[in-house]
């Protein structure tokens, strides 16, 4: 109702091709008419021959010959028209391809303006710096702490956990022994002792 459909724009090229195709179609219709006349003239010549009117048969055959020459001319004109239509259509395709290439070239040049060698080198340098910075952070966060530093981290963790539950955690650990522990001597017990046999009453 309120929406109007856009009709495709008809260019002068489209109109020229349409006119040529209409001329081609008219030539084909004309060829069909000539073919009908040729067949009719042939039948007339045969009919005059059967009735013995040789002069009239010759006239019919001459008219037929003239119509055949017209048919040959229309064949060559039709061939020329079809070649012209094909050439124009192919030229239009070439023009659209060239137009597409031109637009593609303009887009490519715009991309090249945005991606100059300096901007690409700058981007590569920034990327390299970001990688190096990330590597430094990874090295710092890697497990490269000494045992004392690790113990300090664990102690701080326990203190934080104690504060979280409201208790102060003390880390009073006993000191390690400075000498080997004394072990009392153990008496050796013989493995086998002889038992005396006692008779059991039966």
C-alpha positions in Angstrom: 0.0 0.0 0.0 2.4 2.7 1.3 5.6 0.9 0.2 6.7 1.7 -3.3 9.0 -0.9 -5.0 12.0 0.5 -6.7 12.1 -0.3 -10.3 15.5 -1.0 -11.9 16.8 1.9 -13.9 16.8 1.3 -17.7 19.9 2.7 -19.3 20.5 3.6 -22.9 22.6 0.5 -23.2 19.7 -1.7 -22.1 17.4 0.1 -24.5 19.8 -0.4 -27.4 20.1 -4.1 -26.7 16.3 -4.4 -26.4 15.8 -2.7 -29.8 18.4 -5.0 -31.4 16.6 -8.1 -29.9 13.3 -6.8 -31.2 14.7 -6.4 -34.7 16.1 -9.9 -34.5 12.7 -11.3 -33.5 11.1 -9.4 -36.4 13.6 -10.9 -38.8 12.8 -14.4 -37.5 9.1 -13.8 -38.0 9.8 -12.5 -41.5 11.9 -15.6 -42.3 8.9 -17.8 -41.2 6.7 -15.9 -43.6 9.2 -16.3 -46.5 9.4 -20.0 -45.8 5.6 -20.2 -46.1 5.7 -18.3 -49.4 8.5 -20.6 -50.7 6.4 -23.7 -49.9 3.4 -22.1 -51.6 5.3 -21.1 -54.7 6.6 -24.7 -55.0 3.1 -26.1 -54.8 1.9 -23.6 -57.4 4.7 -24.5 -59.8 3.8 -28.2 -59.4 0.1 -27.5 -59.9 0.8 -25.6 -63.2 3.1 -28.3 -64.4 0.4 -30.9 -63.9 -2.1 -28.8 -65.8 0.4 -28.2 -68.7 1.0 -24.5 -68.0 4.7 -24.5 -68.2 5.0 -20.7 -68.4 3.1 -20.1 -65.2 5.2 -22.8 -63.5 8.4 -20.9 -64.6 7.0 -17.7 -63.2 6.2 -19.4 -59.8 9.7 -20.9 -59.7 11.2 -17.4 -60.4 9.2 -15.9 -57.6 10.3 -18.7 -55.4 14.0 -18.1 -56.3 13.5 -14.4 -55.5 12.1 -15.3 -52.1 15.0 -17.7 -51.5 17.5 -14.8 -52.1 15.5 -12.7 -49.6 15.7 -15.5 -47.1 19.5 -15.7 -47.5 19.8 -11.9 -47.0 17.7 -12.1 -43.8 19.9 -14.9 -42.6 23.0 -12.8 -43.0 21.2 -9.8 -41.4 20.0 -12.0 -38.5 23.6 -13.3 -38.0 24.9 -9.7 -37.9 22.3 -8.6 -35.4 23.0 -11.6 -33.1 26.7 -10.9 -33.3 26.1 -7.2 -32.5 23.9 -8.1 -29.5 26.5 -10.5 -28.2 29.3 -8.0 -28.7 27.4 -5.3 -26.8 26.4 -7.6 -24.0 30.0 -8.8 -23.6 31.3 -5.2 -23.7 28.9 -4.3 -20.9 30.2 -7.2 -18.9 33.8 -6.0 -19.5 32.8 -2.5 -18.4 31.3 -3.8 -15.2 34.4 -5.9 -14.6 36.6 -2.8 -15.2 34.4 -0.9 -12.8 34.8 -3.6 -10.2 38.5 -3.7 -10.7 38.7 0.1 -10.3 36.7 0.0 -7.1 38.9 -2.9 -5.8 42.0 -0.9 -6.6 40.7 2.1 -4.8 39.9 0.0 -1.7 43.4 -1.6 -1.9 45.0 1.8 -2.1 43.0 3.0 0.9 44.2 -0.1 2.9 47.7 0.6 1.9 47.4 4.2 3.1 46.2 2.9 6.4 48.9 0.2 6.6 52.1 2.1 5.7 55.4 0.5 6.3 56.1 2.8 9.3 52.8 1.9 11.0 53.4 -1.9 10.4 57.0 -1.5 11.9 55.6 0.4 14.8 52.9 -2.2 15.4 55.6 -5.0 15.3 57.8 -3.1 17.8 54.8 -2.6 20.1 54.0 -6.3 19.8 57.6 -7.2 20.6 57.6 -4.9 23.6 54.3 -6.4 24.9 55.8 -9.9 24.5 58.9 -8.9 26.4 56.9 -7.3 29.2 54.7 -10.4 29.4 57.8 -12.5 29.7 59.2 -10.4 32.5 55.9 -10.7 34.4 55.9 -14.4 33.9 59.5 -14.7 35.1 58.6 -12.7 38.2 55.6 -14.8 38.9 57.4 -18.0 38.2 58.4 -20.3 41.0 61.8 -18.7 41.5 61.6 -17.9 45.2 64.2 -19.1 47.7 63.3 -21.3 50.6 63.4 -18.4 53.0 61.2 -16.3 50.7 58.7 -19.2 50.4 58.7 -19.6 54.2 58.0 -15.9 54.6 55.1 -16.2 52.1 53.6 -19.2 54.0 54.0 -17.3 57.3 52.2 -14.3 55.9 49.5 -16.5 54.5 48.9 -18.1 57.9 48.8 -14.7 59.6 46.2 -13.5 57.1 44.1 -16.7 57.6 44.3 -16.1 61.4 43.2 -12.5 61.0 40.3 -13.7 58.8 38.9 -15.9 61.6 39.8 -13.4 64.3 42.6 -15.4 65.8 46.2 -14.5 66.0 48.3 -17.4 64.9 51.7 -17.7 66.5 54.5 -19.4 64.7 56.5 -20.6 67.6 58.2 -23.6 66.2 60.7 -25.7 68.1 64.3 -25.3 67.0 65.8 -28.3 65.3 68.2 -30.6 67.4 71.8 -29.8 67.2 73.2 -33.3 68.0 72.1 -36.9 67.4 69.7 -38.3 70.0 71.1 -40.8 72.5 69.8 -44.3 72.1 70.0 -46.7 75.1 71.7 -50.0 74.5 69.3 -52.9 74.1 70.2 -56.3 75.5 70.3 -58.9 73.0 67.9 -61.7 73.5 68.8 -65.1 72.2 66.6 -66.1 69.4 66.1 -69.7 70.5 66.0 -71.0 74.0 65.9 -74.6 74.7 62.8 -75.8 76.4 62.7 -78.8 78.5 60.2 -81.4 77.7 57.8 -82.1 80.4 55.8 -85.3 80.3 52.1 -84.7 80.2 49.9 -87.3 81.9 47.6 -89.0 79.5 
